[in-house]
Amino acid sequence: MSPTYTAEFKSQVLREVKETGNASLVGRRHQMQPGTVRRWVREAKQEAYPDPDARSLADENEQLKRLLGEKELQIAILQDLLKKKGIRP
């Protein structure tokens, strides 16, 4: 029999996933199956965006935000390397 979780616990787990961006990590932290956490995230997204077009746009927006964050990190690393080499950007 699978465990029953309270709505409060589910919302806490979903908040953590949103903060960390990693459902597997949050699942392990709470000793849960990562698939359960991913299912909760998917269901919450479907509730938040019942229209498939809106959901698609939200997914694309999340992907673009992730890409932007990665690019900003790469730029910061490269600027730091230039600074260490004594070259001004």
PDB file as gemmi writes it, atoms N, CA and C in Angstrom:
CRYST1    1.000    1.000    1.000  90.00  90.00  90.00 P 1                      
ATOM      1  N   MET A   1       0.840  -1.184   0.000  1.00  0.00           N  
ATOM      2  CA  MET A   1       0.000   0.000   0.000  1.00  0.00           C  
ATOM      3  C   MET A   1       0.883   1.245   0.000  1.00  0.00           C  
ATOM      4  N   SER A   2       0.564   2.185  -0.854  1.00  0.00           N  
ATOM      5  CA  SER A   2       1.374   3.399  -0.942  1.00  0.00           C  
ATOM      6  C   SER A   2       1.006   4.378   0.172  1.00  0.00           C  
ATOM      7  N   PRO A   3       1.968   5.156   0.621  1.00  0.00           N  
ATOM      8  CA  PRO A   3       1.704   6.103   1.711  1.00  0.00           C  
ATOM      9  C   PRO A   3       0.787   7.236   1.265  1.00  0.00           C  
ATOM     10  N   THR A   4       0.067   7.797   2.217  1.00  0.00           N  
ATOM     11  CA  THR A   4      -0.818   8.923   1.960  1.00  0.00           C  
ATOM     12  C   THR A   4      -0.152  10.180   2.501  1.00  0.00           C  
ATOM     13  N   TYR A   5      -0.117  11.213   1.681  1.00  0.00           N  
ATOM     14  CA  TYR A   5       0.526  12.462   2.065  1.00  0.00           C  
ATOM     15  C   TYR A   5      -0.515  13.560   2.217  1.00  0.00           C  
ATOM     16  N   THR A   6      -0.293  14.441   3.165  1.00  0.00           N  
ATOM     17  CA  THR A   6      -1.210  15.555   3.376  1.00  0.00           C  
ATOM     18  C   THR A   6      -1.014  16.606   2.291  1.00  0.00           C  
ATOM     19  N   ALA A   7      -2.029  17.428   2.105  1.00  0.00           N  
ATOM     20  CA  ALA A   7      -1.942  18.511   1.125  1.00  0.00           C  
ATOM     21  C   ALA A   7      -0.841  19.490   1.516  1.00  0.00           C  
ATOM     22  N   GLU A   8      -0.677  19.710   2.808  1.00  0.00           N  
ATOM     23  CA  GLU A   8       0.367  20.618   3.294  1.00  0.00           C  
ATOM     24  C   GLU A   8       1.762  20.084   2.927  1.00  0.00           C  
ATOM     25  N   PHE A   9       1.953  18.764   3.108  1.00  0.00           N  
ATOM     26  CA  PHE A   9       3.239  18.154   2.778  1.00  0.00           C  
ATOM     27  C   PHE A   9       3.507  18.253   1.276  1.00  0.00           C  
ATOM     28  N   LYS A  10       2.483  17.984   0.470  1.00  0.00           N  
ATOM     29  CA  LYS A  10       2.638  18.070  -0.981  1.00  0.00           C  
ATOM     30  C   LYS A  10       3.027  19.483  -1.406  1.00  0.00           C  
ATOM     31  N   SER A  11       2.367  20.487  -0.817  1.00  0.00           N  
ATOM     32  CA  SER A  11       2.684  21.861  -1.204  1.00  0.00           C  
ATOM     33  C   SER A  11       4.104  22.227  -0.771  1.00  0.00           C  
ATOM     34  N   GLN A  12       4.556  21.704   0.370  1.00  0.00           N  
ATOM     35  CA  GLN A  12       5.927  21.949   0.820  1.00  0.00           C  
ATOM     36  C   GLN A  12       6.916  21.329  -0.168  1.00  0.00           C  
ATOM     37  N   VAL A  13       6.656  20.103  -0.578  1.00  0.00           N  
ATOM     38  CA  VAL A  13       7.535  19.414  -1.529  1.00  0.00           C  
ATOM     39  C   VAL A  13       7.556  20.171  -2.860  1.00  0.00           C  
ATOM     40  N   LEU A  14       6.398  20.615  -3.332  1.00  0.00           N  
ATOM     41  CA  LEU A  14       6.334  21.358  -4.590  1.00  0.00           C  
ATOM     42  C   LEU A  14       7.092  22.684  -4.493  1.00  0.00           C  
ATOM     43  N   ARG A  15       7.013  23.343  -3.337  1.00  0.00           N  
ATOM     44  CA  ARG A  15       7.774  24.584  -3.123  1.00  0.00           C  
ATOM     45  C   ARG A  15       9.279  24.317  -3.212  1.00  0.00           C  
ATOM     46  N   GLU A  16       9.705  23.223  -2.583  1.00  0.00           N  
ATOM     47  CA  GLU A  16      11.127  22.867  -2.606  1.00  0.00           C  
ATOM     48  C   GLU A  16      11.597  22.553  -4.024  1.00  0.00           C  
ATOM     49  N   VAL A  17      10.752  21.859  -4.785  1.00  0.00           N  
ATOM     50  CA  VAL A  17      11.118  21.544  -6.167  1.00  0.00           C  
ATOM     51  C   VAL A  17      11.250  22.832  -6.972  1.00  0.00           C  
ATOM     52  N   LYS A  18      10.347  23.762  -6.746  1.00  0.00           N  
ATOM     53  CA  LYS A  18      10.404  25.033  -7.467  1.00  0.00           C  
ATOM     54  C   LYS A  18      11.678  25.791  -7.105  1.00  0.00           C  
ATOM     55  N   GLU A  19      12.062  25.760  -5.832  1.00  0.00           N  
ATOM     56  CA  GLU A  19      13.264  26.463  -5.382  1.00  0.00           C  
ATOM     57  C   GLU A  19      14.542  25.817  -5.915  1.00  0.00           C  
ATOM     58  N   THR A  20      14.600  24.482  -5.871  1.00  0.00           N  
ATOM     59  CA  THR A  20      15.823  23.793  -6.267  1.00  0.00           C  
ATOM     60  C   THR A  20      15.852  23.441  -7.744  1.00  0.00           C  
ATOM     61  N   GLY A  21      14.682  23.241  -8.334  1.00  0.00           N  
ATOM     62  CA  GLY A  21      14.619  22.827  -9.722  1.00  0.00           C  
ATOM     63  C   GLY A  21      14.980  21.366  -9.918  1.00  0.00           C  
ATOM     64  N   ASN A  22      14.965  20.583  -8.835  1.00  0.00           N  
ATOM     65  CA  ASN A  22      15.396  19.191  -8.915  1.00  0.00           C  
ATOM     66  C   ASN A  22      14.442  18.295  -8.131  1.00  0.00           C  
ATOM     67  N   ALA A  23      13.524  17.630  -8.835  1.00  0.00           N  
ATOM     68  CA  ALA A  23      12.533  16.778  -8.191  1.00  0.00           C  
ATOM     69  C   ALA A  23      13.171  15.546  -7.554  1.00  0.00           C  
ATOM     70  N   SER A  24      14.196  15.001  -8.190  1.00  0.00           N  
ATOM     71  CA  SER A  24      14.849  13.803  -7.650  1.00  0.00           C  
ATOM     72  C   SER A  24      15.519  14.093  -6.315  1.00  0.00           C  
ATOM     73  N   LEU A  25      16.197  15.222  -6.235  1.00  0.00           N  
ATOM     74  CA  LEU A  25      16.868  15.608  -5.001  1.00  0.00           C  
ATOM     75  C   LEU A  25      15.861  15.791  -3.869  1.00  0.00           C  
ATOM     76  N   VAL A  26      14.774  16.472  -4.152  1.00  0.00           N  
ATOM     77  CA  VAL A  26      13.745  16.701  -3.134  1.00  0.00           C  
ATOM     78  C   VAL A  26      13.115  15.373  -2.716  1.00  0.00           C  
ATOM     79  N   GLY A  27      12.885  14.496  -3.678  1.00  0.00           N  
ATOM     80  CA  GLY A  27      12.326  13.187  -3.358  1.00  0.00           C  
ATOM     81  C   GLY A  27      13.233  12.396  -2.427  1.00  0.00           C  
ATOM     82  N   ARG A  28      14.518  12.385  -2.722  1.00  0.00           N  
ATOM     83  CA  ARG A  28      15.465  11.666  -1.857  1.00  0.00           C  
ATOM     84  C   ARG A  28      15.531  12.300  -0.472  1.00  0.00           C  
ATOM     85  N   ARG A  29      15.476  13.625  -0.431  1.00  0.00           N  
ATOM     86  CA  ARG A  29      15.542  14.329   0.854  1.00  0.00           C  
ATOM     87  C   ARG A  29      14.378  13.918   1.759  1.00  0.00           C  
ATOM     88  N   HIS A  30      13.229  13.659   1.151  1.00  0.00           N  
ATOM     89  CA  HIS A  30      12.036  13.281   1.922  1.00  0.00           C  
ATOM     90  C   HIS A  30      11.778  11.773   1.895  1.00  0.00           C  
ATOM     91  N   GLN A  31      12.758  11.018   1.415  1.00  0.00           N  
ATOM     92  CA  GLN A  31      12.664   9.566   1.336  1.00  0.00           C  
ATOM     93  C   GLN A  31      11.418   9.129   0.566  1.00  0.00           C  
ATOM     94  N   MET A  32      11.265   9.738  -0.607  1.00  0.00           N  
ATOM     95  CA  MET A  32      10.141   9.442  -1.487  1.00  0.00           C  
ATOM     96  C   MET A  32      10.676   8.991  -2.836  1.00  0.00           C  
ATOM     97  N   GLN A  33       9.833   8.353  -3.598  1.00  0.00           N  
ATOM     98  CA  GLN A  33      10.182   7.996  -4.962  1.00  0.00           C  
ATOM     99  C   GLN A  33      10.216   9.275  -5.803  1.00  0.00           C  
ATOM    100  N   PRO A  34      11.290   9.515  -6.536  1.00  0.00           N  
ATOM    101  CA  PRO A  34      11.348  10.719  -7.375  1.00  0.00           C  
ATOM    102  C   PRO A  34      10.201  10.798  -8.383  1.00  0.00           C  
ATOM    103  N   GLY A  35       9.746   9.655  -8.854  1.00  0.00           N  
ATOM    104  CA  GLY A  35       8.625   9.640  -9.795  1.00  0.00           C  
ATOM    105  C   GLY A  35       7.362  10.224  -9.199  1.00  0.00           C  
ATOM    106  N   THR A  36       7.152  10.008  -7.914  1.00  0.00           N  
ATOM    107  CA  THR A  36       5.986  10.573  -7.232  1.00  0.00           C  
ATOM    108  C   THR A  36       6.079  12.087  -7.217  1.00  0.00           C  
ATOM    109  N   VAL A  37       7.253  12.587  -6.905  1.00  0.00           N  
ATOM    110  CA  VAL A  37       7.443  14.038  -6.857  1.00  0.00           C  
ATOM    111  C   VAL A  37       7.252  14.634  -8.245  1.00  0.00           C  
ATOM    112  N   ARG A  38       7.818  13.997  -9.270  1.00  0.00           N  
ATOM    113  CA  ARG A  38       7.654  14.500 -10.636  1.00  0.00           C  
ATOM    114  C   ARG A  38       6.180  14.478 -11.056  1.00  0.00           C  
ATOM    115  N   ARG A  39       5.443  13.452 -10.628  1.00  0.00           N  
ATOM    116  CA  ARG A  39       4.015  13.384 -10.953  1.00  0.00           C  
ATOM    117  C   ARG A  39       3.266  14.541 -10.295  1.00  0.00           C  
ATOM    118  N   TRP A  40       3.611  14.842  -9.028  1.00  0.00           N  
ATOM    119  CA  TRP A  40       2.977  15.968  -8.335  1.00  0.00           C  
ATOM    120  C   TRP A  40       3.256  17.275  -9.059  1.00  0.00           C  
ATOM    121  N   VAL A  41       4.490  17.434  -9.532  1.00  0.00           N  
ATOM    122  CA  VAL A  41       4.859  18.658 -10.256  1.00  0.00           C  
ATOM    123  C   VAL A  41       4.043  18.748 -11.546  1.00  0.00           C  
ATOM    124  N   ARG A  42       3.957  17.638 -12.268  1.00  0.00           N  
ATOM    125  CA  ARG A  42       3.199  17.609 -13.521  1.00  0.00           C  
ATOM    126  C   ARG A  42       1.721  17.925 -13.273  1.00  0.00           C  
ATOM    127  N   GLU A  43       1.146  17.331 -12.229  1.00  0.00           N  
ATOM    128  CA  GLU A  43      -0.261  17.569 -11.910  1.00  0.00           C  
ATOM    129  C   GLU A  43      -0.493  19.018 -11.491  1.00  0.00           C  
ATOM    130  N   ALA A  44       0.430  19.573 -10.706  1.00  0.00           N  
ATOM    131  CA  ALA A  44       0.292  20.967 -10.273  1.00  0.00           C  
ATOM    132  C   ALA A  44       0.366  21.905 -11.470  1.00  0.00           C  
ATOM    133  N   LYS A  45       1.231  21.574 -12.423  1.00  0.00           N  
ATOM    134  CA  LYS A  45       1.364  22.401 -13.623  1.00  0.00           C  
ATOM    135  C   LYS A  45       0.082  22.335 -14.450  1.00  0.00           C  
ATOM    136  N   GLN A  46      -0.518  21.149 -14.531  1.00  0.00           N  
ATOM    137  CA  GLN A  46      -1.755  21.002 -15.292  1.00  0.00           C  
ATOM    138  C   GLN A  46      -2.895  21.771 -14.636  1.00  0.00           C  
ATOM    139  N   GLU A  47      -2.909  21.811 -13.303  1.00  0.00           N  
ATOM    140  CA  GLU A  47      -3.933  22.577 -12.597  1.00  0.00           C  
ATOM    141  C   GLU A  47      -3.718  24.070 -12.795  1.00  0.00           C  
ATOM    142  N   ALA A  48      -2.461  24.497 -12.787  1.00  0.00           N  
ATOM    143  CA  ALA A  48      -2.155  25.918 -12.936  1.00  0.00           C  
ATOM    144  C   ALA A  48      -2.415  26.403 -14.359  1.00  0.00           C  
ATOM    145  N   TYR A  49      -2.180  25.525 -15.348  1.00  0.00           N  
ATOM    146  CA  TYR A  49      -2.349  25.884 -16.756  1.00  0.00           C  
ATOM    147  C   TYR A  49      -3.229  24.837 -17.440  1.00  0.00           C  
ATOM    148  N   PRO A  50      -4.554  24.924 -17.248  1.00  0.00           N  
ATOM    149  CA  PRO A  50      -5.430  23.913 -17.853  1.00  0.00           C  
ATOM    150  C   PRO A  50      -5.437  23.978 -19.382  1.00  0.00           C  
ATOM    151  N   ASP A  51      -5.165  25.144 -19.950  1.00  0.00           N  
ATOM    152  CA  ASP A  51      -5.115  25.296 -21.397  1.00  0.00           C  
ATOM    153  C   ASP A  51      -3.773  24.778 -21.918  1.00  0.00           C  
ATOM    154  N   PRO A  52      -3.782  23.821 -22.853  1.00  0.00           N  
ATOM    155  CA  PRO A  52      -2.526  23.257 -23.361  1.00  0.00           C  
ATOM    156  C   PRO A  52      -1.574  24.303 -23.952  1.00  0.00           C  
ATOM    157  N   ASP A  53      -2.127  25.334 -24.603  1.00  0.00           N  
ATOM    158  CA  ASP A  53      -1.271  26.379 -25.170  1.00  0.00           C  
ATOM    159  C   ASP A  53      -0.560  27.160 -24.074  1.00  0.00           C  
ATOM    160  N   ALA A  54      -1.291  27.474 -23.010  1.00  0.00           N  
ATOM    161  CA  ALA A  54      -0.687  28.204 -21.895  1.00  0.00           C  
ATOM    162  C   ALA A  54       0.376  27.340 -21.219  1.00  0.00           C  
ATOM    163  N   ARG A  55       0.099  26.065 -21.081  1.00  0.00           N  
ATOM    164  CA  ARG A  55       1.066  25.145 -20.468  1.00  0.00           C  
ATOM    165  C   ARG A  55       2.332  25.059 -21.319  1.00  0.00           C  
ATOM    166  N   SER A  56       2.144  25.012 -22.630  1.00  0.00           N  
ATOM    167  CA  SER A  56       3.282  24.952 -23.538  1.00  0.00           C  
ATOM    168  C   SER A  56       4.129  26.219 -23.422  1.00  0.00           C  
ATOM    169  N   LEU A  57       3.479  27.358 -23.335  1.00  0.00           N  
ATOM    170  CA  LEU A  57       4.202  28.619 -23.173  1.00  0.00           C  
ATOM    171  C   LEU A  57       4.929  28.667 -21.827  1.00  0.00           C  
ATOM    172  N   ALA A  58       4.289  28.157 -20.792  1.00  0.00           N  
ATOM    173  CA  ALA A  58       4.926  28.134 -19.472  1.00  0.00           C  
ATOM    174  C   ALA A  58       6.159  27.230 -19.493  1.00  0.00           C  
ATOM    175  N   ASP A  59       6.060  26.087 -20.163  1.00  0.00           N  
ATOM    176  CA  ASP A  59       7.211  25.181 -20.285  1.00  0.00           C  
ATOM    177  C   ASP A  59       8.349  25.862 -21.042  1.00  0.00           C  
ATOM    178  N   GLU A  60       7.999  26.531 -22.128  1.00  0.00           N  
ATOM    179  CA  GLU A  60       9.013  27.226 -22.919  1.00  0.00           C  
ATOM    180  C   GLU A  60       9.660  28.346 -22.097  1.00  0.00           C  
ATOM    181  N   ASN A  61       8.850  29.055 -21.331  1.00  0.00           N  
ATOM    182  CA  ASN A  61       9.363  30.129 -20.483  1.00  0.00           C  
ATOM    183  C   ASN A  61      10.346  29.587 -19.449  1.00  0.00           C  
ATOM    184  N   GLU A  62      10.007  28.470 -18.820  1.00  0.00           N  
ATOM    185  CA  GLU A  62      10.901  27.856 -17.842  1.00  0.00           C  
ATOM    186  C   GLU A  62      12.218  27.432 -18.497  1.00  0.00           C  
ATOM    187  N   GLN A  63      12.120  26.862 -19.680  1.00  0.00           N  
ATOM    188  CA  GLN A  63      13.321  26.422 -20.398  1.00  0.00           C  
ATOM    189  C   GLN A  63      14.208  27.622 -20.737  1.00  0.00           C  
ATOM    190  N   LEU A  64      13.598  28.716 -21.178  1.00  0.00           N  
ATOM    191  CA  LEU A  64      14.372  29.909 -21.512  1.00  0.00           C  
ATOM    192  C   LEU A  64      15.022  30.527 -20.277  1.00  0.00           C  
ATOM    193  N   LYS A  65      14.313  30.518 -19.160  1.00  0.00           N  
ATOM    194  CA  LYS A  65      14.893  31.034 -17.920  1.00  0.00           C  
ATOM    195  C   LYS A  65      16.098  30.200 -17.497  1.00  0.00           C  
ATOM    196  N   ARG A  66      15.984  28.891 -17.624  1.00  0.00           N  
ATOM    197  CA  ARG A  66      17.087  28.000 -17.283  1.00  0.00           C  
ATOM    198  C   ARG A  66      18.301  28.271 -18.189  1.00  0.00           C  
ATOM    199  N   LEU A  67      18.022  28.421 -19.483  1.00  0.00           N  
ATOM    200  CA  LEU A  67      19.088  28.718 -20.438  1.00  0.00           C  
ATOM    201  C   LEU A  67      19.762  30.052 -20.124  1.00  0.00           C  
ATOM    202  N   LEU A  68      18.968  31.051 -19.803  1.00  0.00           N  
ATOM    203  CA  LEU A  68      19.510  32.361 -19.467  1.00  0.00           C  
ATOM    204  C   LEU A  68      20.403  32.276 -18.235  1.00  0.00           C  
ATOM    205  N   GLY A  69      19.964  31.539 -17.235  1.00  0.00           N  
ATOM    206  CA  GLY A  69      20.775  31.360 -16.032  1.00  0.00           C  
ATOM    207  C   GLY A  69      22.099  30.685 -16.334  1.00  0.00           C  
ATOM    208  N   GLU A  70      22.071  29.677 -17.191  1.00  0.00           N  
ATOM    209  CA  GLU A  70      23.306  28.982 -17.572  1.00  0.00           C  
ATOM    210  C   GLU A  70      24.250  29.923 -18.303  1.00  0.00           C  
ATOM    211  N   LYS A  71      23.710  30.733 -19.203  1.00  0.00           N  
ATOM    212  CA  LYS A  71      24.541  31.666 -19.964  1.00  0.00           C  
ATOM    213  C   LYS A  71      25.140  32.732 -19.045  1.00  0.00           C  
ATOM    214  N   GLU A  72      24.357  33.226 -18.096  1.00  0.00           N  
ATOM    215  CA  GLU A  72      24.877  34.211 -17.157  1.00  0.00           C  
ATOM    216  C   GLU A  72      26.007  33.620 -16.326  1.00  0.00           C  
ATOM    217  N   LEU A  73      25.863  32.360 -15.938  1.00  0.00           N  
ATOM    218  CA  LEU A  73      26.913  31.692 -15.176  1.00  0.00           C  
ATOM    219  C   LEU A  73      28.175  31.540 -16.027  1.00  0.00           C  
ATOM    220  N   GLN A  74      28.014  31.153 -17.282  1.00  0.00           N  
ATOM    221  CA  GLN A  74      29.165  31.018 -18.173  1.00  0.00           C  
ATOM    222  C   GLN A  74      29.889  32.350 -18.341  1.00  0.00           C  
ATOM    223  N   ILE A  75      29.135  33.420 -18.508  1.00  0.00           N  
ATOM    224  CA  ILE A  75      29.736  34.745 -18.664  1.00  0.00           C  
ATOM    225  C   ILE A  75      30.510  35.128 -17.409  1.00  0.00           C  
ATOM    226  N   ALA A  76      29.921  34.872 -16.241  1.00  0.00           N  
ATOM    227  CA  ALA A  76      30.592  35.204 -14.987  1.00  0.00           C  
ATOM    228  C   ALA A  76      31.896  34.418 -14.848  1.00  0.00           C  
ATOM    229  N   ILE A  77      31.879  33.159 -15.216  1.00  0.00           N  
ATOM    230  CA  ILE A  77      33.085  32.324 -15.137  1.00  0.00           C  
ATOM    231  C   ILE A  77      34.160  32.851 -16.090  1.00  0.00           C  
ATOM    232  N   LEU A  78      33.770  33.177 -17.324  1.00  0.00           N  
ATOM    233  CA  LEU A  78      34.730  33.680 -18.300  1.00  0.00           C  
ATOM    234  C   LEU A  78      35.306  35.035 -17.870  1.00  0.00           C  
ATOM    235  N   GLN A  79      34.452  35.899 -17.319  1.00  0.00           N  
ATOM    236  CA  GLN A  79      34.943  37.191 -16.841  1.00  0.00           C  
ATOM    237  C   GLN A  79      35.916  37.007 -15.681  1.00  0.00           C  
ATOM    238  N   ASP A  80      35.632  36.055 -14.827  1.00  0.00           N  
ATOM    239  CA  ASP A  80      36.525  35.771 -13.704  1.00  0.00           C  
ATOM    240  C   ASP A  80      37.867  35.271 -14.218  1.00  0.00           C  
ATOM    241  N   LEU A  81      37.849  34.407 -15.225  1.00  0.00           N  
ATOM    242  CA  LEU A  81      39.104  33.901 -15.797  1.00  0.00           C  
ATOM    243  C   LEU A  81      39.914  35.026 -16.439  1.00  0.00           C  
ATOM    244  N   LEU A  82      39.238  35.919 -17.160  1.00  0.00           N  
ATOM    245  CA  LEU A  82      39.926  37.051 -17.774  1.00  0.00           C  
ATOM    246  C   LEU A  82      40.546  37.948 -16.702  1.00  0.00           C  
ATOM    247  N   LYS A  83      39.815  38.127 -15.639  1.00  0.00           N  
ATOM    248  CA  LYS A  83      40.310  38.947 -14.532  1.00  0.00           C  
ATOM    249  C   LYS A  83      41.558  38.332 -13.916  1.00  0.00           C  
ATOM    250  N   LYS A  84      41.554  37.017 -13.743  1.00  0.00           N  
ATOM    251  CA  LYS A  84      42.711  36.314 -13.172  1.00  0.00           C  
ATOM    252  C   LYS A  84      43.919  36.381 -14.095  1.00  0.00           C  
ATOM    253  N   LYS A  85      43.665  36.416 -15.400  1.00  0.00           N  
ATOM    254  CA  LYS A  85      44.754  36.490 -16.376  1.00  0.00           C  
ATOM    255  C   LYS A  85      45.273  37.918 -16.537  1.00  0.00           C  
ATOM    256  N   GLY A  86      44.567  38.858 -15.938  1.00  0.00           N  
ATOM    257  CA  GLY A  86      44.983  40.259 -16.043  1.00  0.00           C  
ATOM    258  C   GLY A  86      44.493  40.947 -17.288  1.00  0.00           C  
ATOM    259  N   ILE A  87      43.515  40.358 -17.951  1.00  0.00           N  
ATOM    260  CA  ILE A  87      42.926  40.946 -19.157  1.00  0.00           C  
ATOM    261  C   ILE A  87      41.591  41.570 -18.763  1.00  0.00           C  
ATOM    262  N   ARG A  88      41.414  42.817 -19.113  1.00  0.00           N  
ATOM    263  CA  ARG A  88      40.160  43.500 -18.758  1.00  0.00           C  
ATOM    264  C   ARG A  88      39.122  43.242 -19.861  1.00  0.00           C  
ATOM    265  N   PRO A  89      37.931  42.835 -19.447  1.00  0.00           N  
ATOM    266  CA  PRO A  89      36.865  42.601 -20.446  1.00  0.00           C  
ATOM    267  C   PRO A  89      36.271  43.890 -20.936  1.00  0.00           C  
TER     268      PRO A  89                                                      
END                                                                             
